[in-house]
Amino acid sequence: MLGRDLDENENVSVRAFSGNIIKAAPTGTDRDEAFRRLRARIDETSKRAEGVSENEIDAAIDEAADYVRHHRG
């Protein structure tokens, strides 16, 4: 999706923005709860992919990314 493989020491991060307003990141217990909800969502999503090979997952991601690139608005 990035157009190249990542090096072992590289990471990808995703940030969500609401319009032109940048919200402060949660702190304290709000941050802990947000992290818990994120992990729960990741776990739910990963269960739906049980039994699917990594190659099949990569191919599906590539197919979706290619579709979006060629069918924009």
Backbone as XML, in Angstrom:
<?xml version="1.0"?>
<chain id="A" units="angstrom">
  <residue number="1" name="MET">
    <atom name="N" x="0.817" y="-1.185" z="0.000"/>
    <atom name="CA" x="0.000" y="0.000" z="0.000"/>
    <atom name="C" x="0.868" y="1.259" z="0.000"/>
  </residue>
  <residue number="2" name="LEU">
    <atom name="N" x="2.078" y="1.183" z="0.562"/>
    <atom name="CA" x="2.955" y="2.339" z="0.612"/>
    <atom name="C" x="3.766" y="2.498" z="-0.658"/>
  </residue>
  <residue number="3" name="GLY">
    <atom name="N" x="3.753" y="1.492" z="-1.486"/>
    <atom name="CA" x="4.536" y="1.550" z="-2.708"/>
    <atom name="C" x="5.926" y="0.969" z="-2.567"/>
  </residue>
  <residue number="4" name="ARG">
    <atom name="N" x="6.246" y="0.487" z="-1.382"/>
    <atom name="CA" x="7.538" y="-0.151" z="-1.145"/>
    <atom name="C" x="7.444" y="-0.957" z="0.144"/>
  </residue>
  <residue number="5" name="ASP">
    <atom name="N" x="8.388" y="-1.878" z="0.320"/>
    <atom name="CA" x="8.456" y="-2.645" z="1.555"/>
    <atom name="C" x="9.036" y="-1.772" z="2.660"/>
  </residue>
  <residue number="6" name="LEU">
    <atom name="N" x="8.639" y="-2.057" z="3.892"/>
    <atom name="CA" x="9.186" y="-1.347" z="5.044"/>
    <atom name="C" x="10.477" y="-2.011" z="5.491"/>
  </residue>
  <residue number="7" name="ASP">
    <atom name="N" x="11.427" y="-1.206" z="5.945"/>
    <atom name="CA" x="12.614" y="-1.750" z="6.576"/>
    <atom name="C" x="12.229" y="-2.252" z="7.968"/>
  </residue>
  <residue number="8" name="GLU">
    <atom name="N" x="13.049" y="-3.123" z="8.527"/>
    <atom name="CA" x="12.757" y="-3.692" z="9.838"/>
    <atom name="C" x="12.610" y="-2.639" z="10.925"/>
  </residue>
  <residue number="9" name="ASN">
    <atom name="N" x="13.305" y="-1.527" z="10.794"/>
    <atom name="CA" x="13.257" y="-0.506" z="11.830"/>
    <atom name="C" x="12.228" y="0.586" z="11.542"/>
  </residue>
  <residue number="10" name="GLU">
    <atom name="N" x="11.391" y="0.400" z="10.517"/>
    <atom name="CA" x="10.379" y="1.392" z="10.177"/>
    <atom name="C" x="9.021" y="0.987" z="10.719"/>
  </residue>
  <residue number="11" name="ASN">
    <atom name="N" x="8.202" y="1.983" z="10.999"/>
    <atom name="CA" x="6.835" y="1.780" z="11.466"/>
    <atom name="C" x="5.894" y="2.616" z="10.622"/>
  </residue>
  <residue number="12" name="VAL">
    <atom name="N" x="4.631" y="2.255" z="10.631"/>
    <atom name="CA" x="3.589" y="3.034" z="9.986"/>
    <atom name="C" x="2.618" y="3.459" z="11.069"/>
  </residue>
  <residue number="13" name="SER">
    <atom name="N" x="2.219" y="4.713" z="11.046"/>
    <atom name="CA" x="1.230" y="5.169" z="12.009"/>
    <atom name="C" x="0.075" y="5.816" z="11.257"/>
  </residue>
  <residue number="14" name="VAL">
    <atom name="N" x="-1.096" y="5.752" z="11.851"/>
    <atom name="CA" x="-2.298" y="6.321" z="11.265"/>
    <atom name="C" x="-2.871" y="7.316" z="12.253"/>
  </residue>
  <residue number="15" name="ARG">
    <atom name="N" x="-3.221" y="8.487" z="11.756"/>
    <atom name="CA" x="-3.814" y="9.506" z="12.607"/>
    <atom name="C" x="-5.145" y="9.912" z="12.013"/>
  </residue>
  <residue number="16" name="ALA">
    <atom name="N" x="-6.139" y="10.087" z="12.847"/>
    <atom name="CA" x="-7.462" y="10.504" z="12.397"/>
    <atom name="C" x="-7.686" y="11.969" z="12.766"/>
  </residue>
  <residue number="17" name="PHE">
    <atom name="N" x="-8.223" y="12.729" z="11.825"/>
    <atom name="CA" x="-8.506" y="14.135" z="12.052"/>
    <atom name="C" x="-9.969" y="14.412" z="11.774"/>
  </residue>
  <residue number="18" name="SER">
    <atom name="N" x="-10.547" y="15.280" z="12.515"/>
    <atom name="CA" x="-11.927" y="15.683" z="12.331"/>
    <atom name="C" x="-11.945" y="17.068" z="11.693"/>
  </residue>
  <residue number="19" name="GLY">
    <atom name="N" x="-12.173" y="17.130" z="10.388"/>
    <atom name="CA" x="-12.175" y="18.414" z="9.698"/>
    <atom name="C" x="-10.842" y="19.118" z="9.843"/>
  </residue>
  <residue number="20" name="ASN">
    <atom name="N" x="-10.878" y="20.407" z="10.095"/>
    <atom name="CA" x="-9.663" y="21.196" z="10.265"/>
    <atom name="C" x="-9.285" y="21.347" z="11.726"/>
  </residue>
  <residue number="21" name="ILE">
    <atom name="N" x="-10.060" y="20.724" z="12.608"/>
    <atom name="CA" x="-9.821" y="20.849" z="14.043"/>
    <atom name="C" x="-9.008" y="19.661" z="14.519"/>
  </residue>
  <residue number="22" name="ILE">
    <atom name="N" x="-7.874" y="19.936" z="15.124"/>
    <atom name="CA" x="-7.036" y="18.865" z="15.665"/>
    <atom name="C" x="-7.374" y="18.722" z="17.142"/>
  </residue>
  <residue number="23" name="LYS">
    <atom name="N" x="-7.787" y="17.517" z="17.520"/>
    <atom name="CA" x="-8.129" y="17.253" z="18.913"/>
    <atom name="C" x="-6.901" y="16.756" z="19.663"/>
  </residue>
  <residue number="24" name="ALA">
    <atom name="N" x="-6.824" y="17.120" z="20.921"/>
    <atom name="CA" x="-5.727" y="16.634" z="21.755"/>
    <atom name="C" x="-5.912" y="15.143" z="22.009"/>
  </residue>
  <residue number="25" name="ALA">
    <atom name="N" x="-4.820" y="14.443" z="22.077"/>
    <atom name="CA" x="-4.867" y="13.013" z="22.376"/>
    <atom name="C" x="-5.373" y="12.811" z="23.795"/>
  </residue>
  <residue number="26" name="PRO">
    <atom name="N" x="-6.133" y="11.725" z="24.018"/>
    <atom name="CA" x="-6.613" y="11.468" z="25.376"/>
    <atom name="C" x="-5.454" y="11.179" z="26.324"/>
  </residue>
  <residue number="27" name="THR">
    <atom name="N" x="-5.683" y="11.431" z="27.582"/>
    <atom name="CA" x="-4.674" y="11.158" z="28.600"/>
    <atom name="C" x="-5.304" y="10.362" z="29.733"/>
  </residue>
  <residue number="28" name="GLY">
    <atom name="N" x="-4.469" y="9.830" z="30.599"/>
    <atom name="CA" x="-4.933" y="9.139" z="31.802"/>
    <atom name="C" x="-5.880" y="7.999" z="31.501"/>
  </residue>
  <residue number="29" name="THR">
    <atom name="N" x="-6.987" y="7.936" z="32.249"/>
    <atom name="CA" x="-7.939" y="6.833" z="32.096"/>
    <atom name="C" x="-8.629" y="6.863" z="30.739"/>
  </residue>
  <residue number="30" name="ASP">
    <atom name="N" x="-8.825" y="8.057" z="30.154"/>
    <atom name="CA" x="-9.420" y="8.129" z="28.812"/>
    <atom name="C" x="-8.508" y="7.466" z="27.784"/>
  </residue>
  <residue number="31" name="ARG">
    <atom name="N" x="-7.210" y="7.679" z="27.936"/>
    <atom name="CA" x="-6.235" y="7.055" z="27.029"/>
    <atom name="C" x="-6.252" y="5.539" z="27.222"/>
  </residue>
  <residue number="32" name="ASP">
    <atom name="N" x="-6.274" y="5.090" z="28.453"/>
    <atom name="CA" x="-6.320" y="3.649" z="28.737"/>
    <atom name="C" x="-7.561" y="3.017" z="28.125"/>
  </residue>
  <residue number="33" name="GLU">
    <atom name="N" x="-8.706" y="3.682" z="28.244"/>
    <atom name="CA" x="-9.957" y="3.154" z="27.693"/>
    <atom name="C" x="-9.907" y="3.137" z="26.164"/>
  </residue>
  <residue number="34" name="ALA">
    <atom name="N" x="-9.369" y="4.175" z="25.563"/>
    <atom name="CA" x="-9.248" y="4.212" z="24.103"/>
    <atom name="C" x="-8.361" y="3.070" z="23.619"/>
  </residue>
  <residue number="35" name="PHE">
    <atom name="N" x="-7.257" y="2.822" z="24.325"/>
    <atom name="CA" x="-6.356" y="1.735" z="23.958"/>
    <atom name="C" x="-7.057" y="0.386" z="24.111"/>
  </residue>
  <residue number="36" name="ARG">
    <atom name="N" x="-7.807" y="0.222" z="25.191"/>
    <atom name="CA" x="-8.535" y="-1.031" z="25.410"/>
    <atom name="C" x="-9.538" y="-1.269" z="24.277"/>
  </residue>
  <residue number="37" name="ARG">
    <atom name="N" x="-10.269" y="-0.221" z="23.879"/>
    <atom name="CA" x="-11.243" y="-0.359" z="22.794"/>
    <atom name="C" x="-10.557" y="-0.676" z="21.471"/>
  </residue>
  <residue number="38" name="LEU">
    <atom name="N" x="-9.411" y="-0.035" z="21.220"/>
    <atom name="CA" x="-8.663" y="-0.312" z="19.993"/>
    <atom name="C" x="-8.211" y="-1.763" z="19.954"/>
  </residue>
  <residue number="39" name="ARG">
    <atom name="N" x="-7.627" y="-2.250" z="21.047"/>
    <atom name="CA" x="-7.174" y="-3.650" z="21.100"/>
    <atom name="C" x="-8.346" y="-4.613" z="20.916"/>
  </residue>
  <residue number="40" name="ALA">
    <atom name="N" x="-9.494" y="-4.306" z="21.515"/>
    <atom name="CA" x="-10.670" y="-5.161" z="21.363"/>
    <atom name="C" x="-11.102" y="-5.212" z="19.904"/>
  </residue>
  <residue number="41" name="ARG">
    <atom name="N" x="-11.073" y="-4.069" z="19.234"/>
    <atom name="CA" x="-11.455" y="-4.021" z="17.827"/>
    <atom name="C" x="-10.473" y="-4.819" z="16.971"/>
  </residue>
  <residue number="42" name="ILE">
    <atom name="N" x="-9.189" y="-4.676" z="17.248"/>
    <atom name="CA" x="-8.172" y="-5.429" z="16.523"/>
    <atom name="C" x="-8.374" y="-6.927" z="16.727"/>
  </residue>
  <residue number="43" name="ASP">
    <atom name="N" x="-8.648" y="-7.328" z="17.965"/>
    <atom name="CA" x="-8.877" y="-8.748" z="18.247"/>
    <atom name="C" x="-10.106" y="-9.274" z="17.507"/>
  </residue>
  <residue number="44" name="GLU">
    <atom name="N" x="-11.197" y="-8.487" z="17.469"/>
    <atom name="CA" x="-12.408" y="-8.891" z="16.747"/>
    <atom name="C" x="-12.113" y="-9.062" z="15.258"/>
  </residue>
  <residue number="45" name="THR">
    <atom name="N" x="-11.390" y="-8.111" z="14.704"/>
    <atom name="CA" x="-11.068" y="-8.169" z="13.285"/>
    <atom name="C" x="-10.166" y="-9.361" z="12.965"/>
  </residue>
  <residue number="46" name="SER">
    <atom name="N" x="-9.194" y="-9.624" z="13.823"/>
    <atom name="CA" x="-8.277" y="-10.733" z="13.562"/>
    <atom name="C" x="-8.994" y="-12.081" z="13.618"/>
  </residue>
  <residue number="47" name="LYS">
    <atom name="N" x="-10.028" y="-12.200" z="14.449"/>
    <atom name="CA" x="-10.788" y="-13.451" z="14.510"/>
    <atom name="C" x="-11.468" y="-13.748" z="13.184"/>
  </residue>
  <residue number="48" name="ARG">
    <atom name="N" x="-11.887" y="-12.687" z="12.474"/>
    <atom name="CA" x="-12.554" y="-12.895" z="11.185"/>
    <atom name="C" x="-11.581" y="-13.388" z="10.127"/>
  </residue>
  <residue number="49" name="ALA">
    <atom name="N" x="-10.270" y="-13.232" z="10.365"/>
    <atom name="CA" x="-9.264" y="-13.657" z="9.387"/>
    <atom name="C" x="-8.620" y="-14.987" z="9.758"/>
  </residue>
  <residue number="50" name="GLU">
    <atom name="N" x="-9.116" y="-15.645" z="10.804"/>
    <atom name="CA" x="-8.529" y="-16.931" z="11.187"/>
    <atom name="C" x="-8.632" y="-17.917" z="10.039"/>
  </residue>
  <residue number="51" name="GLY">
    <atom name="N" x="-7.542" y="-18.602" z="9.773"/>
    <atom name="CA" x="-7.526" y="-19.603" z="8.712"/>
    <atom name="C" x="-7.193" y="-19.036" z="7.342"/>
  </residue>
  <residue number="52" name="VAL">
    <atom name="N" x="-7.060" y="-17.716" z="7.243"/>
    <atom name="CA" x="-6.713" y="-17.086" z="5.973"/>
    <atom name="C" x="-5.204" y="-16.850" z="5.975"/>
  </residue>
  <residue number="53" name="SER">
    <atom name="N" x="-4.557" y="-17.252" z="4.897"/>
    <atom name="CA" x="-3.101" y="-17.114" z="4.848"/>
    <atom name="C" x="-2.699" y="-15.643" z="4.728"/>
  </residue>
  <residue number="54" name="GLU">
    <atom name="N" x="-1.463" y="-15.363" z="5.139"/>
    <atom name="CA" x="-0.945" y="-13.997" z="5.034"/>
    <atom name="C" x="-0.907" y="-13.544" z="3.579"/>
  </residue>
  <residue number="55" name="ASN">
    <atom name="N" x="-0.601" y="-14.465" z="2.669"/>
    <atom name="CA" x="-0.581" y="-14.123" z="1.239"/>
    <atom name="C" x="-1.966" y="-13.721" z="0.747"/>
  </residue>
  <residue number="56" name="GLU">
    <atom name="N" x="-3.005" y="-14.430" z="1.203"/>
    <atom name="CA" x="-4.363" y="-14.079" z="0.804"/>
    <atom name="C" x="-4.768" y="-12.711" z="1.355"/>
  </residue>
  <residue number="57" name="ILE">
    <atom name="N" x="-4.382" y="-12.433" z="2.589"/>
    <atom name="CA" x="-4.689" y="-11.140" z="3.195"/>
    <atom name="C" x="-3.974" y="-10.030" z="2.433"/>
  </residue>
  <residue number="58" name="ASP">
    <atom name="N" x="-2.683" y="-10.231" z="2.147"/>
    <atom name="CA" x="-1.922" y="-9.232" z="1.389"/>
    <atom name="C" x="-2.539" y="-8.996" z="0.014"/>
  </residue>
  <residue number="59" name="ALA">
    <atom name="N" x="-2.969" y="-10.069" z="-0.646"/>
    <atom name="CA" x="-3.574" y="-9.936" z="-1.970"/>
    <atom name="C" x="-4.888" y="-9.159" z="-1.893"/>
  </residue>
  <residue number="60" name="ALA">
    <atom name="N" x="-5.684" y="-9.402" z="-0.862"/>
    <atom name="CA" x="-6.945" y="-8.676" z="-0.699"/>
    <atom name="C" x="-6.691" y="-7.190" z="-0.447"/>
  </residue>
  <residue number="61" name="ILE">
    <atom name="N" x="-5.696" y="-6.879" z="0.366"/>
    <atom name="CA" x="-5.344" y="-5.479" z="0.627"/>
    <atom name="C" x="-4.868" y="-4.814" z="-0.658"/>
  </residue>
  <residue number="62" name="ASP">
    <atom name="N" x="-4.003" y="-5.493" z="-1.405"/>
    <atom name="CA" x="-3.509" y="-4.945" z="-2.670"/>
    <atom name="C" x="-4.652" y="-4.698" z="-3.647"/>
  </residue>
  <residue number="63" name="GLU">
    <atom name="N" x="-5.582" y="-5.635" z="-3.721"/>
    <atom name="CA" x="-6.725" y="-5.495" z="-4.624"/>
    <atom name="C" x="-7.585" y="-4.291" z="-4.222"/>
  </residue>
  <residue number="64" name="ALA">
    <atom name="N" x="-7.850" y="-4.143" z="-2.927"/>
    <atom name="CA" x="-8.654" y="-3.020" z="-2.454"/>
    <atom name="C" x="-7.960" y="-1.689" z="-2.712"/>
  </residue>
  <residue number="65" name="ALA">
    <atom name="N" x="-6.653" y="-1.631" z="-2.448"/>
    <atom name="CA" x="-5.910" y="-0.398" z="-2.672"/>
    <atom name="C" x="-5.897" y="-0.037" z="-4.158"/>
  </residue>
  <residue number="66" name="ASP">
    <atom name="N" x="-5.724" y="-1.028" z="-5.014"/>
    <atom name="CA" x="-5.727" y="-0.790" z="-6.452"/>
    <atom name="C" x="-7.095" y="-0.276" z="-6.905"/>
  </residue>
  <residue number="67" name="TYR">
    <atom name="N" x="-8.154" y="-0.863" z="-6.373"/>
    <atom name="CA" x="-9.507" y="-0.422" z="-6.732"/>
    <atom name="C" x="-9.709" y="1.040" z="-6.344"/>
  </residue>
  <residue number="68" name="VAL">
    <atom name="N" x="-9.316" y="1.414" z="-5.124"/>
    <atom name="CA" x="-9.496" y="2.783" z="-4.658"/>
    <atom name="C" x="-8.695" y="3.754" z="-5.520"/>
  </residue>
  <residue number="69" name="ARG">
    <atom name="N" x="-7.473" y="3.383" z="-5.856"/>
    <atom name="CA" x="-6.628" y="4.262" z="-6.676"/>
    <atom name="C" x="-7.253" y="4.564" z="-8.035"/>
  </residue>
  <residue number="70" name="HIS">
    <atom name="N" x="-7.977" y="3.580" z="-8.593"/>
    <atom name="CA" x="-8.507" y="3.739" z="-9.941"/>
    <atom name="C" x="-9.991" y="4.078" z="-10.004"/>
  </residue>
  <residue number="71" name="HIS">
    <atom name="N" x="-10.649" y="4.215" z="-8.870"/>
    <atom name="CA" x="-12.088" y="4.516" z="-8.843"/>
    <atom name="C" x="-12.416" y="5.662" z="-7.896"/>
  </residue>
  <residue number="72" name="ARG">
    <atom name="N" x="-11.554" y="6.638" z="-7.853"/>
    <atom name="CA" x="-11.808" y="7.783" z="-6.966"/>
    <atom name="C" x="-12.872" y="8.687" z="-7.580"/>
  </residue>
  <residue number="73" name="GLY">
    <atom name="N" x="-13.706" y="9.238" z="-6.670"/>
    <atom name="CA" x="-14.744" y="10.221" z="-6.901"/>
    <atom name="C" x="-15.005" y="10.634" z="-8.254"/>
  </residue>
</chain>
